[in-house]
Amino acid sequence: MKAMTEPVENAASAAPVRADIDHVPPECCALINAVEVIGDRPSLLILREMFFGVTRFDVMQKELGLSRTILADRLAKLVDAEILRKVPYREDGQRTRFEYRLRRKGVALLPAIIALAQWGRFYEPALVDGDVDIFDRVSGGLIRAALVNADGEVVDDYRRIGVRMKR
């Protein structure tokens, strides 16, 4: 398996993905639907923090530098989308507050977040300062996002990829 620091083979010279359809209306596009929910910078940063184990509003605000209003708005949007859930907690002598936890729908975003981070590391390296490695805690090996077919084979030749409408 290739390390995250190695670009995917054939990517630079790849032909466009072969589509067996003429047009996909935007309302039928899963990518557009996903971007509507998580595609803004604050939401992606919140998800990154959640994957790093940050669950509390004040810690997120400090780490991300977002205004309270923007952070509260994006957290509410992610809760409404059932990506996060609010969980009450109370420290001694304090009022009840909430922390946020990933729901199954949120955990399912991890491969996409890793893929975006991997892309940023490969193609925008000047923008990466003090980046982190994502690794397997059992083997210690780096984890990378990959396209895998139903048989479990890594598909790294983009000429093999097709697009068709589901029937």
C-alpha positions in Angstrom: 0.0 0.0 0.0 1.3 3.5 -0.8 1.9 6.0 1.9 -0.2 9.2 2.0 2.7 11.2 0.8 2.8 9.5 -2.6 0.5 10.8 -5.4 -1.9 8.4 -7.0 -0.5 6.9 -10.1 -2.0 8.0 -13.5 -3.7 11.0 -11.9 -1.8 13.7 -13.9 -2.5 12.0 -17.3 -5.9 10.7 -16.5 -8.6 11.0 -19.0 -11.9 12.2 -17.7 -14.2 9.7 -16.0 -16.3 8.0 -18.7 -19.9 8.9 -18.2 -22.6 6.7 -19.7 -25.1 9.5 -19.4 -25.5 12.8 -21.1 -26.5 15.0 -18.1 -27.0 14.7 -14.4 -29.5 17.3 -13.1 -28.1 19.1 -10.0 -31.0 17.9 -7.8 -29.9 14.3 -8.6 -26.3 14.8 -7.8 -25.1 13.3 -4.5 -22.0 15.5 -4.5 -24.1 18.7 -4.6 -26.3 17.3 -1.8 -23.3 16.6 0.3 -21.7 20.0 -0.3 -25.0 21.7 0.7 -24.7 20.1 4.1 -20.9 20.1 4.9 -19.2 22.1 2.1 -18.4 25.3 3.9 -15.1 25.9 5.6 -16.4 26.2 9.2 -18.3 22.9 8.9 -15.3 21.0 7.5 -13.1 22.4 10.3 -15.7 21.4 12.9 -15.7 17.9 11.5 -12.0 17.8 11.6 -12.0 18.8 15.2 -14.6 16.2 16.0 -12.4 13.5 14.4 -9.5 14.8 16.6 -11.7 14.3 19.7 -12.8 17.9 20.4 -16.4 17.8 21.5 -17.0 21.1 23.5 -18.1 24.4 22.1 -15.5 26.6 24.0 -12.6 24.3 22.9 -13.7 24.3 19.3 -14.1 28.1 19.3 -10.6 28.5 20.7 -9.0 26.0 18.3 -10.8 27.2 15.2 -11.0 31.0 15.9 -14.6 31.1 14.7 -17.1 33.6 16.1 -19.6 32.2 18.6 -22.4 33.0 16.2 -20.8 31.2 13.2 -19.8 28.2 15.3 -23.3 27.9 16.9 -24.9 28.2 13.5 -22.7 25.5 11.9 -23.1 23.1 14.9 -26.9 23.5 14.7 -26.8 22.8 11.0 -24.7 19.6 11.6 -27.1 18.5 14.4 -30.2 19.2 12.1 -28.5 17.1 9.4 -28.1 14.3 11.9 -24.3 14.4 11.5 -23.7 15.4 15.1 -25.8 15.1 18.3 -25.9 17.3 21.3 -25.2 15.7 24.7 -25.8 17.6 28.0 -23.0 17.6 30.5 -22.5 19.5 33.8 -19.4 20.1 35.7 -19.6 20.7 39.5 -20.8 24.2 40.3 -21.6 25.0 36.7 -24.7 25.2 34.6 -25.7 22.4 32.2 -23.9 22.8 28.9 -23.7 20.7 25.7 -21.0 18.9 23.9 -21.2 17.4 20.5 -20.7 13.8 19.4 -20.5 12.3 15.9 -23.5 10.2 14.9 -23.1 7.3 12.5 -23.8 9.6 9.6 -20.9 11.8 10.8 -18.5 9.0 11.3 -19.2 7.9 7.7 -17.7 11.2 6.5 -14.2 10.2 7.8 -13.0 8.7 4.4 -14.1 11.9 2.6 -12.3 14.1 5.2 -9.2 12.0 4.8 -9.4 12.2 1.0 -9.7 16.0 1.1 -6.7 16.3 3.5 -4.7 13.9 1.3 -5.6 16.1 -1.7 -4.5 19.2 0.1 -1.2 17.7 1.2 -0.4 16.5 -2.4 -1.6 19.5 -4.5 -1.5 22.5 -2.1 1.6 21.7 0.0 2.6 25.4 0.4 -0.6 25.9 2.3 0.1 23.0 4.7 2.0 24.1 7.9 2.6 21.5 10.5 0.2 18.9 9.0 -0.6 15.7 10.8 -0.3 12.1 9.8 -3.3 9.8 10.0 -2.2 6.3 10.9 -3.5 2.9 11.9 -3.1 2.5 15.7 -2.6 -1.3 15.3 0.1 -1.4 12.5 1.4 2.1 12.8 1.1 2.5 9.0 -0.2 5.6 7.4 -3.8 5.6 6.2 -4.8 7.0 2.8 -8.1 7.3 1.0 -8.5 5.1 -2.1 -11.1 4.2 -4.6 -12.0 0.5 -4.1 -14.3 -1.6 -6.2 -16.9 -4.0 -4.8 -14.3 -6.8 -4.9 -12.0 -4.9 -2.7 -9.5 -4.0 -5.4 -7.9 -0.5 -5.4 -8.7 1.3 -8.6 -6.0 3.8 -9.3 -6.3 3.9 -13.1 -9.0 6.5 -13.7 -9.7 5.1 -17.2 -11.4 2.2 -15.4 -14.0 4.4 -13.7 -17.4 5.0 -15.3 -20.6 6.8 -14.3 -24.2 5.8 -14.8 -27.6 6.6 -13.4 -28.8 4.1 -10.9 -31.7 2.0 -12.1 
